[in-house]
Amino acid sequence: MESKNSKKSVNKVQEISFEKFATSPYNFVPLPKKVVVSPLASSEEWKKIVNNNDKVKAQAAYKSYVKEYGCYSGYIDLKITNKSPLYIGGSDDFASYSPAGVPIIPGSSLRGMVKNIFKILSCSAMRTYNKNNTDGDVADRHLYFRAITSISLEQNEYSTQHTQAYYTEKLLGAEDKRGKYAKPKSGFLVKIRSSSKDNEATEAKYFIFKGDSSRKRISDDKNYPKIDDIGVIWDKYSSKNDSEKTVTCKIITGNMSGKKHYYTITCNNFSDTNRIEVPKSVVEDYYADYKLVLGSNTDMVAEKSLTEGNRKRFFLFSKAEKHGGLFKHDNQEKIQAITGRSDIEFIIPCFYSEENNKVVHFGHGHLYRIAYDKSIGEHIPKSINSNVVDFTDAMFGKKEWWASRVFFSDASLEGDAKYVCKEAKYPKALMSPNPTSHQLYLNQPDKGGEINHWGKSSGIRGYKLYWHQQISKNYWCSNDQTKFVNGTKKIRPLDWGNKFSGKIYFNELTDLELGALLEVFNQKQSQYYFKIGQGKSIGLGSIMIVTNLVLDDLNKRYSALLGNMGFEEPMSNLDQQSFVDKFNEYRKEQLGDNASQESFNKTKETLLAMMNWNGKGSEEWLQKVAYMTLSGDDKKKFTHRIPLKPALEFESIKIR
């Protein structure tokens, strides 16, 4: 349903050349200005409970609230029709019932889809999470980048020169009187796991033993390795005694055209007085950066080697690198001969930067990828990255405090499955999310100027959603089935027109909570569709959902059961709008000022634009929502850091 107070944000149709337009299959729904707090937690007493993280009092207050106000139980009947090819991966093929192999839409997939839209419409919090606190929406970490070249303002209305300046300042420091920059410090990164008095191993810690680096001419070194690889050459090490050890390594950064120099790193002091601590968070951020580019969420990244385009990316901790670090289980004698220590589990030379006697980032080569000063979480407004109890917490559960009162069944297929092809095929490349492209993920200036990056105080764009694409039958599959990206799996999507039925069960919701849940489906159901499953970026996963609310009259049902009359039938065909209206009125009261209300109106308008199925099948539209590649004109868009237009503007722009 269109927001009554919403005004179209885009009135004038713009035209822009394709070369200056960032295409993307996704865009973002803006965050609200404030979180709408659940009535459950609106009292001052609740604020104390949340601030003190008092689990016992929270659970008691929650149970009391649900008992007093949770009057509504029942289910929402879901009738689902896929309007584009649909694929939800199981262990081997499409998610299915075993052993019959009948396709299903898993309840977990439906829950994730509905919860995401629910959070937007209920103005819920967007929270960060980390290893110590896993209850959140966005991983809070520092992103890495490398900026050696820049594009001038004459070439593009947006300037990237400040990104290079930021990189230079953070890695190399300020210029001296001669206009020269200092180089990053060098040393040997080690992993040490000490033993306690009871000979039990303690948690591993990381340190860098300080060393010295030297710049060498390749032409002067007859022993310079003739390898196409990158990595470390353990050149030489010597020992006068256990306390005087010297090791020198060559740092190989690849055979770039015209390359004339390389660096060596030397260390002759592996005592505790010559080391500097590497915080665990810095190591975790380094791992996370590698995983991001690799597209891996496993903890086995150290076993893998990584190639970015035509260039190999060297990962310091990898066991797969041919010219890499020394691991204790393979090189214990060599490590001890080099360092004179038996407590080192891993060692490798590196460059690094420090602040307050702690390492802030490190890498391979003297111009390595560095972390931005600000984490992802610092780009989410504090008013939204909040620990207040919102409607999502109250209904979908708050980890370790209370469970969900909303449950999703698997949606079962009606009739026989219709597939888009007889045999599985390779899809077009499914790109991994890459938030390091700050021109896409962060709010950018409207009229050119300096691009915002993760080191500046700019806000994230909001909730990431994928546009609908009315595609032809084989649009999703790769044009060349003999060439595919390593790790790509063949898939066989369902053809459009398959029908599924499922249910959302709810237990003891308040009238406001039921209204908030129903608003997720309160748009024109023949026009506003959802996206689910894999391959959203290549047009898969658009589904239409038609709903029907069924409520239980618990008093009558239990009375009938106790009277041996069997269960009463639930009530159906109810006026859903009355619940939605009541929630909308509460949300309006909580948002309060006009600025917050207008902000939400834009949020909802953007959400509806991205859910709108109509007009999403033209050739021009499919061009606009295609992923940019790292070749041809698209490569220039990445190089020039052309920002993604906000969703409403993106949708209306005509490209030429």
C-alpha positions in Angstrom: 0.0 0.0 0.0 1.4 3.4 -0.9 2.2 5.7 2.0 -0.5 8.4 2.1 2.1 11.1 3.2 4.7 10.0 0.7 5.7 12.4 -2.0 7.6 11.4 -5.0 11.2 12.2 -4.5 12.1 12.2 -8.2 9.9 14.4 -10.4 12.3 15.2 -13.2 13.6 12.5 -15.5 17.4 12.7 -15.9 19.5 11.5 -18.7 23.1 10.4 -18.3 25.6 8.7 -20.5 26.3 5.1 -19.9 30.0 5.8 -19.4 29.2 7.9 -16.3 26.5 5.6 -14.8 27.3 3.0 -12.2 25.2 -0.1 -13.0 24.2 -2.5 -10.2 21.7 -5.3 -9.6 21.3 -4.0 -6.0 20.6 -0.8 -4.3 19.8 0.4 -0.7 16.8 1.4 1.3 17.8 4.3 3.6 17.9 3.9 7.3 15.3 5.7 9.5 16.3 8.6 11.7 15.3 6.8 14.9 14.3 3.3 16.1 10.7 2.7 17.0 10.8 1.1 20.5 8.5 -1.8 21.3 5.9 -1.0 24.0 7.5 -3.9 25.9 10.5 -1.8 26.6 9.3 1.8 26.6 9.5 2.3 30.4 12.4 3.8 32.3 12.8 0.5 34.2 13.3 -1.3 30.9 16.1 1.1 29.9 17.9 0.2 33.1 17.4 -3.5 32.4 18.9 -3.1 28.9 21.8 -0.9 30.0 22.7 -3.4 32.7 22.1 -6.4 30.5 20.0 -7.9 33.2 18.9 -11.2 31.7 16.8 -12.4 34.6 14.8 -9.2 35.0 14.4 -8.9 31.2 12.9 -12.4 30.9 10.5 -11.8 33.8 9.3 -8.5 32.4 8.9 -10.1 28.9 6.8 -13.0 30.2 4.6 -10.6 32.1 4.1 -8.4 29.1 3.2 -11.3 26.8 0.8 -12.7 29.3 -1.0 -9.4 29.7 -1.1 -8.1 26.1 -0.3 -11.1 23.9 -3.9 -11.8 22.8 -3.4 -13.0 19.2 -2.3 -16.4 18.0 -2.8 -18.1 14.7 -1.1 -18.2 11.3 -0.8 -16.3 8.0 -1.5 -18.6 5.0 1.0 -18.0 2.2 0.3 -18.7 -1.5 3.6 -18.3 -3.4 4.2 -18.1 -7.2 7.6 -17.6 -8.6 7.6 -14.9 -11.3 11.2 -15.5 -12.4 13.3 -18.6 -12.4 13.9 -19.8 -8.8 16.8 -21.5 -7.2 17.4 -22.3 -3.5 20.4 -24.5 -3.1 20.4 -27.6 -1.0 23.3 -30.0 -0.3 23.5 -31.2 -3.9 20.6 -29.6 -5.8 17.5 -27.5 -5.2 16.4 -27.6 -1.6 14.0 -30.5 -1.3 12.3 -33.0 0.9 14.3 -36.2 1.4 14.1 -38.8 0.0 11.4 -37.8 -2.4 13.4 -34.9 -3.9 10.3 -32.6 -4.1 11.5 -28.9 -4.2 10.6 -26.7 -1.2 11.2 -23.2 -0.1 12.8 -23.7 3.3 11.2 -21.9 6.3 14.6 -20.5 7.1 14.7 -18.7 3.7 11.2 -17.3 4.2 12.1 -16.1 7.7 15.2 -14.3 6.5 13.3 -12.6 3.7 10.3 -11.5 5.8 12.5 -10.4 8.8 14.5 -8.1 6.5 11.4 -6.3 5.2 9.9 -6.3 8.7 13.0 -4.5 10.1 12.7 -1.8 7.5 9.0 -1.2 8.0 9.1 -1.3 11.8 12.0 1.1 12.0 14.1 -1.5 13.9 17.7 -1.1 14.9 20.7 -2.0 12.6 23.3 -3.4 14.9 26.9 -4.6 14.4 28.3 -7.9 15.6 31.7 -9.5 16.1 33.1 -12.7 17.5 32.3 -11.7 21.1 28.7 -10.5 20.2 27.1 -12.5 17.4 23.6 -10.9 17.8 23.5 -8.3 15.1 23.0 -7.4 11.4 26.4 -6.2 10.1 29.9 -7.5 10.8 31.8 -4.7 12.6 35.4 -4.7 11.3 37.9 -2.5 9.5 38.0 -2.8 5.7 41.3 -2.7 3.8 42.3 -0.9 0.7 45.3 0.2 -1.5 45.5 3.4 -3.5 48.5 4.1 -5.6 47.0 6.1 -8.4 44.1 8.5 -8.7 41.9 10.1 -11.3 41.8 13.9 -11.7 38.7 16.1 -11.5 39.1 16.9 -15.2 38.4 13.2 -16.0 35.5 12.8 -13.7 33.2 15.0 -11.6 34.1 13.0 -8.5 37.6 13.2 -7.1 39.5 10.2 -5.9 42.7 12.1 -5.1 41.9 12.3 -1.4 41.8 8.5 -1.3 45.4 8.3 -2.5 46.3 11.1 0.0 44.7 9.3 2.8 46.6 6.1 1.9 49.9 7.9 1.6 49.5 9.7 4.9 48.4 6.5 6.8 51.1 4.2 5.4 54.0 6.5 4.7 53.5 9.5 6.9 54.1 13.1 6.1 56.7 14.4 3.6 60.0 15.6 4.9 61.7 18.9 3.8 63.0 17.1 0.6 59.5 16.0 -0.4 60.3 12.4 0.5 58.0 10.0 2.4 59.2 7.7 5.1 58.8 4.0 4.3 56.8 1.7 6.6 58.7 -0.2 9.2 59.8 -3.8 8.7 60.3 -6.9 10.8 59.2 -10.5 11.3 55.6 -11.4 12.2 55.4 -14.4 14.6 52.7 -16.4 16.3 53.6 -17.5 19.8 51.7 -19.8 22.0 53.3 -19.9 25.5 52.6 -22.5 28.1 51.3 -22.0 31.6 52.8 -23.5 34.8 50.7 -26.6 34.3 52.1 -26.9 30.7 48.8 -26.1 29.2 48.9 -24.0 26.0 47.5 -20.5 26.4 45.8 -18.4 23.7 48.1 -17.6 20.8 49.5 -14.1 20.6 51.1 -12.2 17.7 54.2 -10.0 17.7 56.5 -8.4 15.2 60.2 -8.5 15.9 61.6 -5.2 14.7 64.0 -5.3 11.7 65.5 -3.3 9.0 64.7 -3.1 5.2 66.9 -2.3 2.3 66.0 -1.3 -1.3 68.0 -3.3 -3.8 68.5 -3.0 -7.6 67.4 -6.2 -9.3 70.2 -5.8 -11.9 72.8 -5.8 -9.2 71.6 -9.1 -7.7 72.7 -12.2 -9.8 70.8 -14.4 -7.3 67.4 -12.6 -7.7 64.9 -15.4 -8.2 63.5 -15.8 -11.7 60.0 -16.6 -10.6 56.6 -15.4 -11.7 55.2 -16.0 -8.3 55.2 -13.6 -5.3 56.2 -14.3 -1.8 59.3 -14.6 0.4 62.7 -16.0 -0.3 64.5 -17.0 2.9 67.8 -15.8 1.6 70.3 -16.4 4.5 70.6 -16.7 8.2 73.6 -16.9 10.5 74.3 -17.5 14.2 77.1 -16.5 16.5 75.3 -17.9 19.5 71.7 -18.4 20.7 71.4 -14.7 21.5 72.9 -13.4 18.3 70.8 -14.6 15.3 70.6 -12.8 11.9 68.1 -13.6 9.1 67.6 -11.8 5.8 64.7 -12.4 3.4 63.9 -11.1 -0.1 60.4 -9.7 -0.5 59.1 -10.7 -4.0 56.1 -8.7 -5.1 55.7 -9.9 -8.7 57.4 -9.2 -12.0 55.7 -6.0 -13.1 56.8 -4.5 -16.4 59.8 -2.3 -15.9 60.3 -3.3 -12.3 63.8 -2.3 -11.1 63.9 -2.7 -7.4 63.0 -5.1 -4.6 63.3 -5.1 -0.8 65.1 -7.2 1.8 64.2 -7.5 5.5 66.7 -8.3 8.1 66.5 -9.0 11.8 69.2 -9.8 14.3 67.4 -9.6 17.6 64.6 -12.0 18.5 64.5 -11.1 22.2 61.3 -10.0 24.0 62.7 -6.5 24.3 62.7 -6.1 20.5 59.2 -7.0 19.8 55.9 -5.1 19.4 52.4 -6.5 20.0 50.0 -7.1 17.2 46.4 -6.9 18.7 44.1 -9.8 18.0 41.6 -7.5 16.3 44.2 -6.4 13.7 45.0 -10.0 12.8 41.2 -10.8 12.6 40.7 -7.8 10.3 43.5 -9.0 8.1 41.9 -12.5 7.8 38.5 -10.9 7.2 39.9 -8.9 4.3 41.3 -12.0 2.7 38.0 -13.8 3.1 36.1 -10.9 1.6 38.2 -11.0 -1.6 38.3 -14.8 -1.7 34.5 -15.0 -1.2 35.0 -17.5 1.6 33.3 -17.7 5.0 35.2 -20.6 6.2 38.1 -20.7 8.7 40.2 -22.6 6.2 41.5 -19.6 4.3 45.0 -20.3 5.4 45.0 -23.4 3.3 44.2 -21.5 0.1 46.0 -19.2 -2.3 44.2 -16.3 -3.9 44.3 -14.7 -7.4 42.7 -11.3 -8.1 42.3 -11.0 -11.9 45.7 -11.5 -13.4 47.6 -10.8 -10.2 48.1 -13.1 -7.3 47.3 -11.8 -3.9 49.8 -12.9 -1.2 48.3 -14.0 2.1 50.9 -14.0 4.9 49.3 -16.8 6.9 48.7 -19.2 4.0 50.0 -22.7 4.1 49.4 -23.0 0.3 52.0 -20.4 -0.7 55.0 -21.9 -2.4 57.2 -19.1 -1.2 55.7 -18.3 2.2 56.2 -18.4 5.9 57.6 -21.1 8.1 55.2 -23.2 10.2 56.3 -25.0 13.3 55.1 -28.5 12.3 57.1 -28.4 9.1 60.1 -26.2 10.0 60.7 -26.4 13.7 64.4 -26.8 13.4 64.8 -24.0 10.9 62.7 -21.6 13.0 64.8 -22.3 16.0 68.0 -22.0 14.0 66.8 -18.6 12.8 65.4 -17.2 16.0 67.0 -19.2 18.8 63.4 -19.6 20.2 61.3 -22.8 20.6 58.0 -21.0 21.3 57.4 -19.6 17.8 54.7 -21.5 15.8 54.9 -19.3 12.7 57.2 -16.7 11.3 57.2 -14.5 8.1 58.8 -11.1 7.2 56.5 -8.2 6.6 56.1 -4.4 6.6 53.9 -2.7 9.3 52.8 0.6 10.9 52.4 1.3 14.6 50.7 3.7 16.9 51.2 3.9 20.7 53.6 0.9 20.5 51.0 -1.4 18.9 50.8 -2.6 15.3 47.8 -1.0 13.5 48.2 -2.9 10.2 50.7 -5.0 8.3 51.2 -6.6 4.9 53.5 -8.0 2.2 55.5 -5.5 0.3 56.2 -1.9 1.4 53.0 -0.6 -0.3 50.5 -3.1 1.1 46.7 -2.9 1.7 45.9 -1.0 4.9 42.9 -0.8 7.1 40.7 2.3 7.2 40.7 4.1 10.6 36.9 3.7 11.0 35.1 0.4 11.3 31.9 -0.4 9.4 29.9 0.1 12.6 31.2 3.7 12.9 29.3 4.5 9.7 26.0 3.5 11.2 24.3 6.3 13.2 24.4 5.7 16.9 20.6 6.3 17.0 20.1 3.2 14.8 23.0 1.1 16.1 21.2 0.9 19.4 20.5 -1.7 22.1 16.9 -0.6 22.7 14.3 -3.4 22.3 12.5 -2.9 19.0 9.6 -4.8 17.4 12.1 -7.2 15.7 13.6 -8.1 19.1 10.2 -8.5 20.7 8.7 -10.7 18.1 11.6 -12.6 16.4 13.5 -13.2 19.6 16.4 -11.6 21.4 19.4 -14.0 21.6 19.9 -15.4 25.1 16.9 -13.4 26.5 13.8 -14.9 24.9 12.7 -17.0 21.9 10.8 -16.0 18.8 7.0 -15.9 18.8 7.0 -16.1 15.0 7.6 -19.4 13.2 7.9 -20.3 9.5 7.0 -23.6 7.9 8.6 -24.9 4.7 6.6 -23.9 1.7 5.6 -27.1 -0.2 5.2 -27.4 -3.9 1.7 -27.7 -5.4 1.7 -30.1 -8.3 4.7 -31.3 -10.3 7.9 -29.3 -10.5 8.6 -27.4 -13.7 12.2 -26.6 -14.4 13.7 -24.0 -16.7 16.1 -26.6 -18.3 16.4 -30.3 -18.5 20.0 -30.4 -17.3 21.9 -28.2 -14.9 23.9 -25.4 -16.4 26.6 -23.0 -15.2 25.0 -19.6 -14.2 26.5 -16.2 -15.0 29.2 -15.3 -12.4 27.6 -14.7 -9.0 29.7 -11.8 -7.6 30.4 -11.7 -3.9 29.4 -8.6 -1.9 32.3 -6.1 -1.9 31.8 -3.3 0.5 35.4 -2.1 -0.1 33.8 -0.3 -3.2 32.9 2.6 -1.0 31.4 4.5 -3.9 28.6 1.9 -3.9 28.1 1.2 -0.2 28.4 4.7 1.3 26.3 7.9 0.9 28.0 10.2 -1.6 27.8 13.9 -2.3 24.9 14.9 -4.7 26.9 17.1 -7.0 30.4 15.8 -7.3 33.4 16.6 -5.2 35.4 14.3 -3.0 34.2 10.7 -2.8 33.4 9.5 0.8 35.4 6.4 1.9 35.5 4.2 4.9 38.0 6.5 6.6 35.6 9.4 6.6 32.6 10.2 8.7 30.0 9.2 6.2 26.9 7.0 6.6 26.2 3.7 5.0 23.4 3.8 2.4 21.1 1.4 4.3 19.5 -2.0 3.7 20.8 -3.8 0.6 18.1 -5.2 -1.6 18.1 -6.6 -5.2 16.1 -5.2 -8.1 13.6 -7.3 -9.9 14.5 -8.4 -13.5 11.9 -9.7 -16.0 14.3 -12.0 -17.8 14.1 -14.4 -20.7 14.3 -18.1 -20.1 18.1 -18.5 -20.5 19.2 -15.0 -19.4 20.6 -16.3 -16.1 23.0 -18.9 -17.5 26.5 -18.4 -18.8 26.8 -17.9 -22.6 29.8 -20.2 -22.7 29.2 -23.4 -20.8 32.9 -24.4 -21.3 34.3 -21.5 -19.4 33.3 -20.8 -15.8 34.7 -19.3 -12.6 36.5 -21.8 -10.4 34.1 -23.1 -7.7 31.0 -22.3 -9.7 28.3 -24.9 -9.4 25.9 -26.0 -12.1 22.3 -25.3 -11.1 18.8 -26.1 -12.5 16.3 -23.4 -11.4 12.6 -23.9 -11.3 10.7 -22.3 -14.2 8.4 -19.4 -13.4 4.9 -20.3 -12.5 5.5 -22.9 -9.9 3.2 -22.6 -6.9 4.0 -23.2 -3.2 2.0 -23.0 0.0 3.3 -22.3 3.4 2.4 -20.8 6.8 3.8 -18.2 9.2 2.6 -19.3 12.7 2.5 -16.7 15.5 1.9 -17.1 19.2 0.6 -14.5 21.7 1.3 -11.3 19.7 -0.2 -8.0 20.7 -2.4 -6.1 18.3 0.5 -3.7 17.4 2.9 -6.6 16.8 0.3 -8.4 14.5 -0.2 -5.2 12.6 3.6 -4.8 12.1 3.8 -8.3 10.8 0.9 -7.9 8.4 2.3 -4.7 7.0 5.0 -6.7 5.3 2.4 -8.1 3.0 0.2 -5.0 2.9 1.2 -3.8 -0.5 -0.6 -4.4 -3.7 0.2 -8.1 -3.9 0.0 -8.3 -7.7 2.6 -5.6 -8.1 5.0 -5.7 -5.2 7.1 -8.9 -5.2 9.7 -10.3 -2.9 13.2 -11.8 -3.7 14.4 -15.1 -2.3 17.1 -17.7 -2.9 20.3 -17.6 -4.8 21.1 -15.7 -8.0 19.2 -12.6 -7.2 21.8 -10.5 -9.1 21.1 -12.4 -12.3 17.4 -12.2 -12.2 16.4 -15.3 -10.1 14.2 -15.4 -7.1 11.2 -13.0 -7.7 8.1 -14.3 -6.0 4.5 -13.1 -5.6 2.9 -13.9 -2.2 -0.8 -13.8 -1.5 -1.8 -14.0 2.2 -4.7 -14.8 4.4 -4.9 -14.2 8.1 -6.3 -17.0 10.4 -6.7 -16.3 14.1 -7.3 -18.7 16.9 -9.9 -17.9 19.6 -7.9 -19.5 22.4 -10.6 -19.2 25.1 -13.2 -20.9 23.0 -10.7 -23.6 21.7 -9.5 -24.6 25.2 -13.1 -24.5 26.6 -14.2 -26.8 23.8 -11.3 -29.1 24.4 -11.9 -29.4 28.1 -15.6 -30.1 27.3 -14.6 -33.0 25.1 -16.0 -31.3 22.1 -12.8 -31.2 20.1 -11.0 -28.0 18.9 -13.1 -25.2 17.5 -12.2 -24.0 14.0 -10.1 -20.9 13.8 -11.4 -17.5 12.7 -10.7 -16.5 9.1 -11.4 -13.7 6.7 -10.6 -11.0 9.2 -10.1 -7.3 8.6 -6.3 -7.2 8.4 -6.2 -3.4 7.8 -7.4 -2.5 11.2 -4.3 -4.1 12.7 -2.0 -2.4 10.2 -3.6 1.0 10.8 -3.1 0.7 14.5 0.6 -0.1 14.1 1.0 2.7 11.6 -0.5 5.1 14.1 1.9 3.9 16.8 4.9 4.2 14.6 3.9 7.7 13.6 3.6 8.7 17.3 7.0 7.2 18.1 8.8 8.9 15.1 7.4 12.2 16.4 8.9 15.1 14.5 8.3 15.9 10.9 11.9 15.2 9.9 11.8 11.6 11.2 8.4 11.0 9.6 9.5 12.4 6.2 12.7 10.2 6.5 10.5 7.1 7.0 8.3 8.1 4.1 11.3 8.1 1.8 12.4 4.8 3.3 9.1 3.2 2.5 8.9 4.8 -1.0 12.3 3.4 -1.8 11.4 0.0 -0.5 8.3 -0.1 -2.7 10.3 1.0 -5.7 12.6 -1.9 -5.2 9.8 -4.4 -4.7 7.8 -3.1 -7.7 7.7 -5.7 -10.4 6.2 -3.5 -13.1 8.5 -2.0 -15.8 11.5 -4.2 -15.0 11.9 -6.0 -18.2 13.1 -3.5 -20.8 16.5 -3.9 -22.5 17.6 -0.5 -20.9 16.6 -1.7 -17.4 18.5 -5.0 -17.7 21.6 -2.9 -18.8 21.2 -0.7 -15.7 21.0 -3.6 -13.3 23.9 -5.6 -14.7 27.0 -6.1 -12.6 30.0 -4.0 -13.6 33.0 -6.0 -14.6 36.7 -5.2 -14.4 37.1 -4.9 -18.2 36.2 -2.4 -20.9 34.1 0.7 -20.0 33.1 -0.9 -16.7 36.7 -1.0 -15.5 36.9 2.8 -16.0 33.9 3.2 -13.8 35.7 1.4 -11.0 38.9 3.3 -11.6 37.0 6.6 -11.6 35.0 5.5 -8.5 31.7 6.6 -10.1 29.2 6.4 -7.3 25.9 4.4 -7.4 22.9 6.6 -7.6 20.3 6.4 -4.8 17.5 3.9 -5.7 14.8 6.4 -6.6 17.1 8.4 -8.8 18.6 5.2 -10.2 15.2 3.9 -11.2 14.1 7.1 -13.0 17.4 7.9 -14.9 17.5 7.4 -18.7 20.8 6.2 -20.0 22.1 7.1 -23.4 
